[in-house]
Structures are given as C-alpha cells and as structure tokens.
C-alpha cells in the first residue's frame, strides 16, 4: 500500500540519488536537489524520459525542454482523457478542470479530433 502526504508525495519511495540524474557537468550543479525531493509516482515516467533525453544530448546543450515536456504531457493527457470519456469534450474539460473552449483550442493545436 502506498502512503501519500497531503501534497501527493509517496512516503514509501526512496529519494532518487545523483546517479539517477545522469548530469554531464557535476561541477556546474549548485547543489544536489535529488537528495531533497522524492519523486511522485505519477511523474516517474516523465522523470525517466527527461533523464534519457538529457543523457542522449551529451554533445550539445538541449534547449526549450520545458515547452517540449509540457506539450508531450498535454497531448497525452488529452488523448487519454478523451478516450476515457468516449470523446465527450464537456466531460473531458470538467475532469481536467479547464474550460471547454480551452480544451477545444488545445485539441486543434495538437491535431487531436475529439
């Protein structure tokens, strides 16, 4: 059984250590943040993907990673929620806590038919 704190953090899960983050330039790191934070199980796949992404870009500094991650997460979320509600955009927007107009705009942006 998983025990979560009020902010959603899993108390049974150990904090990731610096070896898990695969940093290229340890001297440039102001401090090791991994020892201060545990990873929410919901975010494990995202964390692993970011680690792989950073490790794959050892020759050049990645750029615009925030926008890339947000777009991929949003697109996946919209597809999964729309499948869950059988394409009902009103229900999908309600579940996600966003306005239906915002949902429609995002679906158009990502080329998702709802």
C-alpha positions, 0 to 999 in steps of 0.5 A: 500500500502506498502512503501519500502526504497531503501534497501527493508525495509517496512516503514509501519511495526512496529519494532518487540519488545523483546517479539517477540524474545522469548530469554531464557537468557535476561541477556546474550543479549548485547543489544536489536537489535529488537528495531533497525531493522524492519523486511522485509516482505519477511523474516517474515516467516523465522523470525517466524520459527527461533523464534519457533525453538529457543523457542522449544530448551529451554533445550539445546543450538541449534547449526549450525542454520545458515547452517540449515536456509540457506539450508531450504531457498535454497531448497525452493527457488529452488523448487519454482523457478523451478516450476515457470519456468516449470523446465527450469534450464537456466531460473531458474539460470538467475532469481536467478542470479547464474550460471547454473552449480551452480544451477545444483550442488545445485539441486543434493545436495538437491535431487531436479530433475529439 
